[in-house]
Amino acid sequence: MLYAIIATDAANSLEARLAARPDHIARLEKLKDEGRLVLAGPHPAVDSNDPGTAGFTGSLIVAEFESLQAAEAWAAADPYRAAGVYSDVLVKPFKRVLP
């Protein structure tokens, strides 16, 4: 089943985000290589693809996992969590309708 991982960034976490990004992206690449990643990306803090020093307010990942517990465990091990980038993470089932 698909699950949405909806994360909110902690205040002033851009530097930590940039430092942890390579490890975060590596985990997403693994999901992609396994054919389990639907989409992933950050929420810019301003209306721009490159928000610069404004940074980001969070992230959204939609991917396939065996269960809600497996999705929660995967999200809990995200390098952004260990680095203090995320202040809150919500994991919930997702039903893809379109496209």
Secondary structure, 3 states (H helix, E strand, C coil): CEEEEEEEECCCCHHHHHHHHHHHHHHHHHHHHCCCEEEEEEEECCCCCCCHHHCEEEEEEEEECCCHHHHHHHHHCCHHHHCCCEEEEEEEEECCCCC
